[in-house]
Amino acid sequence: MKNRNRTSTSSSPTEKKPYKSIFKEGYVTPANYITELVFQKRNEAFNSGRCPESFWTDPKYTGPYKGQVIQAGRLLKKYKAGWIIKAISCKEAKYIHKLQDKKLLPIIEKFEKLDKDLTFEKSEAIISKPIKAFGIGRNKLEGLWVN
């Protein structure tokens, strides 16, 4: 049986691994990136400094890291990664250090609503442009048809 490294990184962004890792070289999945953001916030809040590179292999962090990755996956099934990242990074989530925190969901939904409103406004702006009429006057191709 192959020993698969589930937190592997790639050297360039791909569809499955679009985010640059905070704690190691390469790119990671959205769930891993969100989890790295959470652990970065935890360390800043508790003055424990920067997490060591590949900190999730340390027995102290393995369990909590896996739990946060699983919760990030659950959130990603319902919300876009960008909304979750904005919610974790905003000032309202300053004291949220776990993805399981109930206070995080309304913040994510706020960013979802803002994004949908902006998208709606953009689509309205495109639709509301006046259509230029062309072909005003005589048809220039009129004399080309031979019967």
Salt bridges, closest charged atoms under 4 A:
GLU92 OE2 - LYS110 NZ 2.29
GLU112 OE2 - LYS116 NZ 3.19
ASP117 OD2 - LYS113 NZ 3.54
